[in-house]
C-alpha cells in the first residue's frame, strides 16, 4: 500500500517582478515564557481588524509600520497559550520585539464544568472523531466566500532557508459542496523568487527515482496534475474530506476512523475555549514490515458542535534517526488549523513539509589507470586511501580485454594506489597483455577494448567505490490566511486566474494586484531558523 501521496514540481524559478509592496516593517518573535522555544503558527491579528499573519517556524512575524503609526494593537493567540494583546508602539524600527507567551491554565470552575459534561456524555475518543466527521458538512462553509493569504515554498539546508519563493493569493472558494480543485479559483496578486535567500540549484532539481539523484524515502509521489499550491490544497483532508487526499487518511469521511486508533488526551485551551484533544496512530494492519514507518497525529475539536479546529499528521521513519539521539526522522508532516467565524470553520493556515535527499558525487572513485611496462602491472589510482582488506581482495576486480577476463596474480596496496599484476604464467593472459602493450604504444587502448569493473572497494572512511552519498534536506509548502472576506462576493467572470496545472512562478501566470493589494504583505521569515 502506498502511504504518502504528494508531489513537488520542479520548474525554473524566475524572479519576474520586484517588490511592489510596502518595504517598511516592524518585526516580532514569539517564544514560550518557560522553555524560550519559538511559538510556531500563532495567529497575529491587528486588533479589531480581520487582518493579520501567522508566526513562522522561528516564531517570527512582521507587520507594516503604518499600523504602528496609527496606534494599533496586536492580538496574539495560539493553541495552548493565553491570548495576548500587545501595543505596536512597543516595537522599535530595525529591532525584533521579543514577546513571551504563557501557557494557558485551566481554572477550577472550568475543570468542574468539564467533569460534569464528561459524566453526562462519556464520549470515547472514537465517538468524538465520528461526530466531528459527521458534522463536517455543517461546520464548513457551503456558500461561496473569499480570502487573501501569503504562500511560500522553500527548502531547509543545515537550518538555513534556501530557494524561497513567495506569493500573495486571493482564493475564491465556492463552498464544500463542490470539488475544491474543480470549483475554487485563485488570483495571483504578487509572486517572486526571494533573492535575499540563497539559491541552491541542486535542491531545485526534479525528483528522479530512476537515477536516484533526488528522492523521498519510502514515498510514492503523485502529481495530481497540479502545481505546488494545488498539491498543498489537496493535502488538506478537512477541505477535501470527500476525496482521497493522502494515505493513511484517504477519504476523511469514510476511511480515516477505520485506519487509525484514537486516544483521549487532556483538553487544551484556545482563545479561552476548551477543546477536545485526540491523539491517534495508524492501525498496524495498514503498515507492512517492509514499510518501517510510524504514523501519529493529533486533532483538536470544539466541544459544542464538534468542529475540527486543528489537524496534525506525521509520518516517521522508524529506522532513520534525527539530529538528537532517539529522535525519529520525519518523512512527512502536514498541519492544518481552522478558525470559527459566524458559526463556520474557515482555514487559518496549512503547512506541509517532507524530507528528501540529494545524491552527491561518490567520495571514492577511480581516477585513472596506467599500464607500467617496466613492472608489467596496472597502476590504479583512486581519489582516497583504500581500506586494506577490500583493496587486496581479487574478487573485487574484474578486468577484461576484448571481452576476455584477465587473470590476476597479486595485488599491492600503496596508499591510494593499487598495483594489479596480471598472471603472466597464464597463456591467454600473457597474450592479452602483449597485445595491450602493442596497442598502448599506438595509443589505441580505450574503455571499449579494456574494461575494469570494481566492486566492494572501500576507503579508510568507509566510502564504497562509485557509490553516491546523500545529503538530507527538507521541502516546505505553506499558506497563511491574512484576511477572510465573508461578505457576498461575486466570482469575477474574466479568465485572469492562476492555471493550477502550470508552475506558480511562471511568466505566463497572470498578475492581479487590484486596488486593495497594499493591504497585504509577505511575512518573510528570518534567514536562519536558529535566530
C-alpha positions in Angstrom: 0.0 0.0 0.0 1.3 3.4 -0.9 1.2 5.7 2.1 2.2 9.2 1.0 0.6 10.8 -1.9 2.2 14.2 -2.5 4.3 15.8 -5.1 6.8 18.6 -5.6 7.0 20.0 -9.0 10.3 21.5 -10.3 10.3 24.4 -12.6 12.9 27.1 -13.3 12.1 29.8 -10.7 12.2 33.2 -12.3 12.1 36.4 -10.3 9.6 38.1 -12.5 8.8 41.2 -10.6 10.3 43.2 -7.8 8.7 44.2 -4.5 5.7 46.4 -5.2 4.5 46.2 -1.6 5.4 48.4 1.4 9.0 47.8 2.4 8.9 49.4 5.9 8.1 46.7 8.5 8.4 46.2 12.3 9.2 42.6 13.4 8.4 40.5 16.4 9.3 37.0 17.6 7.1 34.8 19.9 8.7 32.5 22.4 7.5 30.3 25.2 7.9 32.1 28.5 9.3 29.0 30.2 11.2 27.0 27.6 12.1 30.0 25.4 11.3 27.9 22.3 9.6 29.6 19.4 5.8 29.7 19.4 5.1 28.4 15.9 2.0 29.2 13.7 0.4 31.6 16.2 -2.3 33.9 14.9 -1.1 37.5 15.0 -4.0 39.9 14.2 -4.4 43.6 14.1 -6.9 44.1 17.0 -10.5 44.7 15.9 -9.5 44.1 12.2 -9.9 40.9 10.2 -6.3 41.2 9.1 -3.0 39.6 10.3 -0.4 37.0 9.8 0.8 33.6 11.2 4.1 33.3 13.1 6.9 31.5 11.2 8.8 28.3 12.1 11.1 30.5 14.1 8.2 32.3 15.9 8.9 35.5 13.8 6.4 37.8 12.1 6.4 41.2 10.6 3.8 44.0 10.4 3.8 47.1 8.2 5.0 50.1 10.1 1.9 52.1 9.1 -0.1 50.1 11.7 2.3 51.3 14.4 1.9 54.9 13.2 -1.9 54.6 13.6 -1.6 53.3 17.2 -2.9 49.8 16.6 -2.6 46.8 18.9 -1.8 43.2 18.1 -4.0 40.3 19.4 -1.9 37.1 19.5 -3.4 33.6 20.1 -2.0 30.1 19.8 -3.2 26.7 20.8 -2.3 26.0 24.5 -1.3 29.6 25.2 -3.0 32.6 26.8 -4.1 35.2 24.3 -2.0 38.4 24.5 -2.7 42.0 23.4 0.4 44.0 22.6 0.7 47.6 21.6 2.6 48.2 18.4 4.1 51.3 20.0 6.4 48.9 21.9 8.1 47.8 18.7 11.3 49.5 17.6 12.1 50.0 14.0 15.0 47.8 12.9 14.8 45.6 16.0 12.9 42.3 16.7 10.5 42.7 19.6 10.6 39.5 21.8 7.1 38.5 23.0 6.8 35.8 25.7 3.7 33.6 25.6 2.4 32.0 28.7 0.8 28.5 28.8 -3.0 28.6 29.3 -4.1 27.0 32.6 -7.5 25.6 33.4 -9.4 27.4 36.1 -11.1 25.3 38.8 -14.6 26.1 37.6 -13.7 25.1 34.1 -12.4 21.8 35.3 -15.7 21.2 37.2 -17.8 22.0 34.2 -15.6 19.7 32.1 -16.0 16.9 34.5 -19.8 17.3 34.6 -20.0 17.2 30.9 -17.8 14.1 30.8 -20.0 12.2 33.2 -23.1 13.1 31.2 -21.8 12.2 27.7 -18.9 9.8 28.5 -17.8 10.1 24.9 -14.9 7.9 23.8 -12.1 9.3 21.6 -13.5 7.4 18.6 -17.0 8.7 19.2 -15.7 12.2 19.2 -13.9 11.6 15.9 -17.1 10.1 14.4 -19.1 13.1 15.5 -16.6 15.6 14.1 -16.5 13.9 10.7 -20.3 13.6 10.6 -20.6 17.4 11.3 -18.1 18.4 8.6 -20.7 19.3 6.1 -22.5 21.5 8.7 -19.4 23.2 10.2 -17.7 24.0 7.0 -19.0 26.9 4.8 -21.3 25.7 2.0 -21.7 29.2 0.4 -19.1 30.9 -1.7 -16.5 33.1 0.1 -13.1 34.6 -0.5 -9.8 35.1 1.4 -6.4 36.5 0.8 -3.2 34.9 2.0 0.6 34.5 1.9 2.0 31.5 0.2 5.6 30.3 0.1 7.6 27.2 -0.7 11.2 26.8 0.4 13.8 24.3 1.4 15.9 23.9 4.6 19.6 23.1 4.3 21.5 23.0 7.6 18.7 25.0 9.2 19.1 27.7 6.6 16.3 28.7 4.2 17.1 28.2 0.5 15.1 28.6 -2.7 12.4 30.8 -1.0 9.5 31.6 -3.4 6.7 33.8 -2.1 3.3 34.9 -3.4 0.1 36.6 -2.3 -3.1 34.8 -3.5 -6.8 35.6 -3.4 -8.9 32.5 -3.3 -12.5 32.2 -4.3 -13.9 29.1 -2.6 -17.3 28.0 -3.8 -18.1 26.1 -0.7 -17.6 22.4 0.3 -20.5 21.2 -1.8 -18.2 21.5 -4.8 -14.8 19.9 -5.6 -12.1 22.2 -4.4 -9.9 21.5 -7.4 -12.7 21.9 -9.9 -14.6 24.9 -8.5 -12.2 27.0 -6.4 -10.4 29.9 -8.3 -7.1 31.6 -7.4 -5.8 35.0 -8.4 -2.1 35.8 -8.0 -1.6 39.3 -6.6 2.2 39.1 -6.5 4.9 36.4 -6.7 8.7 36.3 -6.8 11.7 34.3 -6.0 13.3 35.9 -3.0 17.0 36.6 -3.9 17.8 37.7 -0.4 17.9 34.0 0.4 20.5 31.5 -1.0 19.5 29.9 -4.3 20.6 26.2 -4.4 20.2 24.8 -7.9 21.0 21.3 -6.7 17.9 21.4 -4.4 15.8 22.7 -7.3 16.4 19.5 -9.3 13.2 17.5 -10.1 12.6 14.3 -8.2 14.3 11.5 -10.1 13.6 7.9 -8.9 15.2 6.3 -12.0 18.7 7.6 -11.3 18.0 8.3 -7.6 19.5 11.8 -7.8 16.7 13.3 -5.7 14.3 11.2 -3.9 11.9 11.0 -0.9 12.4 7.9 1.1 9.6 5.4 1.4 7.1 7.6 -0.5 5.1 7.3 -3.7 4.6 10.6 -5.4 1.5 11.5 -7.4 1.3 14.9 -9.1 -2.5 15.1 -9.2 -1.9 17.3 -12.3 -1.3 20.5 -10.3 1.3 22.9 -9.2 2.9 23.3 -5.7 0.0 25.3 -4.2 -2.6 22.9 -5.8 -0.8 20.0 -4.2 -0.8 21.7 -0.8 -4.6 22.3 -1.0 -5.2 18.7 -1.9 -3.4 17.6 1.2 -5.9 19.5 3.4 -8.0 16.5 4.4 -10.6 18.7 6.1 -11.5 20.8 3.0 -11.2 17.7 0.8 -12.9 15.3 3.2 -14.8 13.6 0.4 -11.8 12.7 -1.8 -8.7 10.6 -1.3 -6.2 13.1 0.0 -3.2 11.0 1.1 -2.5 7.7 2.9 -3.5 6.8 5.5 -6.1 9.5 5.8 -7.5 8.6 2.4 -11.1 9.8 2.4 -11.5 11.5 5.8 -15.3 11.0 5.9 -15.1 7.2 5.2 -11.6 5.8 5.8 -9.8 7.9 8.4 -11.7 6.5 11.5 -11.2 2.9 10.4 -7.5 3.3 9.6 -6.4 4.7 13.0 -6.6 4.0 16.7 -7.6 7.0 18.9 -6.8 8.2 22.4 -8.4 10.9 24.5 -5.8 13.4 25.8 -6.1 16.3 28.3 -8.2 19.1 26.9 -6.5 22.2 25.5 -7.5 25.9 25.5 -7.5 28.2 22.5 -8.7 31.8 23.0 -10.3 30.7 26.3 -12.3 27.9 24.6 -11.8 24.3 25.8 -11.2 21.8 23.1 -11.1 18.0 22.9 -7.6 16.8 22.2 -7.5 13.4 20.4 -4.2 11.7 19.5 -4.1 8.8 17.1 -1.8 6.4 15.4 -2.3 4.2 12.3 -3.6 0.7 12.5 -0.8 -1.9 12.4 -2.6 -3.8 9.7 -2.1 -0.8 7.3 1.7 -0.9 7.6 3.8 -3.8 6.2 7.0 -4.9 7.8 8.9 -3.5 4.8 7.5 0.0 5.3 9.3 0.5 8.6 7.3 3.7 9.3 5.3 5.1 12.2 2.3 7.3 11.8 0.9 9.6 14.5 -1.2 12.7 14.8 -3.5 15.0 16.8 -6.9 16.5 16.3 -8.4 19.4 18.2 -12.2 19.5 18.3 -14.8 22.0 19.6 -16.9 20.6 22.4 -20.2 22.3 21.5 -20.5 21.4 17.8 -17.6 19.0 17.2 -16.0 21.3 14.7 -12.4 20.4 13.8 -10.0 23.3 14.7 -6.7 21.5 14.3 -5.4 18.5 12.4 -1.7 17.3 12.6 -0.4 14.3 10.8 3.2 13.0 10.9 4.9 10.0 9.2 8.2 9.0 10.8 10.9 6.7 9.5 11.4 4.0 12.2 14.9 3.3 11.1 16.4 6.8 10.4 17.4 8.9 13.4 17.1 12.6 13.6 19.7 15.1 14.9 19.1 14.1 18.6 19.7 10.6 19.8 16.5 8.6 19.7 14.6 11.2 17.7 12.8 9.7 14.7 13.3 11.3 11.3 10.1 12.9 9.9 9.3 11.8 6.4 6.1 13.9 6.0 4.3 16.4 8.3 1.1 18.2 7.4 -0.6 20.7 9.9 -3.9 22.4 9.3 -5.7 24.9 11.5 -9.1 26.5 11.2 -10.8 29.4 12.9 -14.5 30.0 13.6 -16.3 32.9 12.1 -20.0 33.5 12.0 -20.6 29.9 13.1 -18.5 28.3 10.4 -14.9 27.0 10.3 -12.5 28.7 7.9 -8.9 27.9 7.0 -6.3 29.8 9.1 -3.1 28.1 7.8 -1.8 24.9 6.2 1.8 23.8 6.4 3.3 20.7 4.8 6.9 19.5 4.7 8.7 16.4 3.7 12.2 15.1 3.9 14.2 14.4 0.7 17.7 13.5 -0.1 20.1 14.7 -2.8 22.6 12.4 -4.4 26.2 13.7 -4.2 29.2 12.6 -6.2 30.8 9.4 -4.9 33.6 10.2 -2.5 35.6 7.2 -3.7 36.2 6.9 -7.4 38.9 5.5 -9.7 40.9 8.5 -11.1 43.0 6.8 -13.8 44.7 3.5 -14.8 48.3 3.3 -16.1 50.0 0.3 -17.6 53.5 0.2 -16.2 55.5 -1.6 -18.9 58.6 -1.9 -16.7 56.7 -3.6 -13.9 54.2 -5.4 -16.1 51.3 -4.2 -13.9 48.4 -1.9 -14.0 48.5 1.0 -11.6 45.0 2.0 -10.4 44.9 5.4 -8.8 41.9 6.3 -6.5 40.6 9.5 -5.1 41.2 8.4 -1.4 43.4 6.0 0.5 41.9 2.5 0.4 41.0 0.2 3.2 43.4 -2.8 3.1 41.1 -5.8 3.3 38.8 -4.8 0.4 41.7 -3.4 -1.7 43.6 -6.7 -1.6 40.6 -8.9 -2.4 41.0 -10.2 -6.0 37.2 -10.8 -6.4 36.7 -7.0 -6.2 38.4 -6.5 -9.5 37.1 -7.7 -12.9 39.5 -6.8 -15.7 38.6 -7.7 -19.3 40.3 -7.2 -22.7 38.1 -7.6 -25.7 35.5 -9.4 -23.6 38.0 -11.9 -22.1 38.9 -11.9 -18.4 42.4 -11.0 -17.4 43.6 -13.4 -14.7 45.1 -11.5 -11.7 48.1 -13.0 -9.9 48.5 -10.5 -7.0 47.7 -7.0 -5.7 49.8 -4.5 -3.9 48.3 -1.5 -2.0 50.3 1.7 -1.6 48.1 4.5 -0.1 45.5 5.5 -2.8 47.1 3.3 -5.5 46.7 -0.4 -6.2 49.2 -2.3 -8.3 47.4 -5.0 -10.2 49.7 -7.8 -11.5 48.3 -10.0 -14.3 49.1 -13.7 -14.2 51.7 -13.8 -17.0 52.1 -17.6 -16.4 48.6 -18.0 -17.9 49.0 -18.2 -21.6 45.8 -16.3 -22.5 46.6 -13.5 -20.1 50.1 -13.2 -21.4 48.8 -12.9 -25.0 46.3 -10.2 -23.9 49.0 -8.2 -22.1 51.3 -8.4 -25.1 48.6 -7.1 -27.3 47.6 -4.4 -24.8 51.3 -3.2 -24.8 51.3 -3.0 -28.6 48.0 -1.1 -28.8 49.2 1.1 -26.0 52.2 2.2 -28.0 49.8 3.1 -30.8 47.5 4.9 -28.3 44.6 2.6 -29.3 43.7 1.4 -25.8 40.3 2.7 -24.7 37.4 1.8 -22.4 35.8 -0.3 -25.2 38.6 -2.9 -25.5 39.9 -2.7 -22.0 37.3 -2.7 -19.2 37.8 -2.6 -15.5 34.8 -3.2 -13.2 35.3 -2.6 -9.5 33.1 -3.6 -6.6 33.0 -3.5 -2.8 36.2 -1.4 -2.5 36.2 0.9 0.5 38.3 3.8 1.6 39.6 4.2 5.1 36.5 6.3 5.9 34.1 3.5 4.8 33.0 5.1 1.5 32.2 2.5 -1.2 33.6 2.7 -4.7 31.3 4.7 -7.1 28.5 4.8 -4.5 26.7 8.1 -4.1 26.3 9.7 -0.7 23.2 11.6 0.2 22.6 15.0 1.7 19.3 15.4 3.6 17.1 18.3 3.0 13.5 19.4 3.8 10.9 20.8 1.5 8.1 23.1 2.7 4.9 24.4 1.2 2.9 26.8 3.4 -0.2 29.0 3.1 -1.3 31.6 5.7 -4.6 33.4 5.6 -4.3 37.1 6.1 -7.9 38.2 5.7 -11.3 36.5 5.4 -13.9 38.1 3.1 -17.2 36.6 4.1 -19.5 39.2 2.5 -21.3 38.1 -0.6 -18.8 38.3 -3.4 -19.4 37.5 -7.0 -16.9 35.4 -8.8 -15.1 37.6 -11.4 -16.1 36.5 -14.9 -12.7 37.1 -16.6 -10.1 34.4 -17.1 -7.3 36.0 -15.1 -7.0 33.1 -12.7 -3.9 31.0 -11.9 -3.6 28.0 -14.1 -3.4 25.2 -11.4 -1.6 22.9 -13.8 1.3 25.3 -14.5 4.0 26.4 -12.1 3.2 29.4 -10.0 6.5 31.1 -10.7 5.9 31.3 -14.4 5.8 34.4 -16.5 2.7 33.1 -18.2 0.7 33.3 -15.0 -1.5 36.5 -14.8 -0.9 39.1 -12.1 -4.0 40.8 -10.5 -2.8 43.4 -8.0 -6.1 45.3 -7.6 -6.9 48.4 -5.6 -6.7 46.6 -2.2 -3.3 44.9 -2.9 -1.5 47.3 -0.5 -3.5 45.9 2.4 -1.5 42.6 2.3 2.2 41.8 2.7 4.6 38.9 2.6 5.6 37.6 6.1 9.1 36.6 5.0 10.9 34.5 7.7 14.2 35.3 9.3 17.1 33.9 7.2 18.2 31.4 9.8 15.8 29.2 11.8 18.1 29.3 14.9 17.9 33.1 15.3 
